[in-house]
Amino acid sequence: MSGSRQQALVDARKLVRTFASAPDPRRRAQAVLSELRHADDWPPAARREIEAADAWLRGSPPADSLEARLRLLLSRLGA
């Protein structure tokens, strides 16, 4: 399913807002990136940002760094 980037940002922000209560931070981070990837109207630079965050997540970063990285990504994409 594809959608708009604005809706993807709204849905991803909802997931990040409740990140601290997520039972599995890595799974929540994957869900955030999945929401962002579903949008089909990202400009190329934004798509690269999302892909870079996905590659970073696959590298198994420390769980305590996930939320900050996702918030940074969302601020870059929403600017």
C-alpha positions as CSV (number, residue, x, y, z in Angstrom):
1,M,0.0,0.0,0.0
2,S,1.3,3.5,-0.8
3,G,0.2,6.8,0.5
4,S,1.3,10.4,1.0
5,R,4.4,11.5,2.8
6,Q,2.3,13.8,5.0
7,Q,0.2,10.8,6.2
8,A,3.4,8.7,6.7
9,L,4.9,11.5,8.8
10,V,1.7,11.7,11.0
11,D,1.7,7.9,11.5
12,A,5.4,7.7,12.2
13,R,5.2,10.6,14.7
14,K,2.4,8.7,16.6
15,L,4.7,5.7,16.9
16,V,7.6,7.7,18.1
17,R,5.5,9.6,20.6
18,T,4.8,6.3,22.3
19,F,8.3,4.9,21.8
20,A,9.2,4.8,25.5
21,S,6.3,2.5,26.3
22,A,7.1,0.1,23.4
23,P,7.9,-3.5,24.6
24,D,10.4,-4.0,21.8
25,P,12.2,-0.8,20.8
26,R,13.8,-2.3,17.7
27,R,10.5,-3.5,16.4
28,R,8.9,-0.1,17.1
29,A,11.8,1.5,15.1
30,Q,11.2,-0.9,12.2
31,A,7.5,0.1,12.3
32,V,8.4,3.8,12.1
33,L,10.6,3.2,9.1
34,S,8.0,1.0,7.5
35,E,5.4,3.8,7.8
36,L,7.8,6.2,6.1
37,R,8.7,3.8,3.3
38,H,5.0,3.3,2.4
39,A,4.7,6.9,1.1
40,D,5.3,7.0,-2.6
41,D,5.9,10.8,-3.0
42,W,9.2,11.3,-1.1
43,P,11.8,13.4,-2.9
44,P,15.0,11.5,-3.7
45,A,17.0,13.2,-0.8
46,A,14.3,12.2,1.7
47,R,14.2,8.6,0.3
48,R,18.0,8.4,0.9
49,E,17.6,9.6,4.5
50,I,15.0,6.9,5.1
51,E,17.2,4.2,3.5
52,A,20.2,5.4,5.5
53,A,18.2,5.2,8.8
54,D,17.1,1.7,7.8
55,A,20.7,0.6,7.1
56,W,21.7,2.1,10.4
57,L,19.0,0.1,12.2
58,R,20.0,-3.1,10.5
59,G,23.5,-2.5,12.0
60,S,22.0,-3.2,15.5
61,P,22.7,0.1,17.2
62,P,22.2,0.4,21.0
63,A,18.5,0.4,21.9
64,D,18.9,3.6,23.8
65,S,19.9,5.5,20.7
66,L,16.9,4.5,18.6
67,E,14.4,7.1,19.7
68,A,16.8,10.0,19.3
69,R,17.8,8.9,15.8
70,L,14.1,8.5,14.7
71,R,13.2,11.9,16.1
72,L,16.1,13.5,14.2
73,L,15.0,11.7,11.0
74,L,11.4,12.9,11.4
75,S,12.5,16.5,12.0
76,R,14.6,16.4,8.8
77,L,11.8,14.9,6.8
78,G,9.2,17.2,8.2
79,A,11.2,20.4,7.6
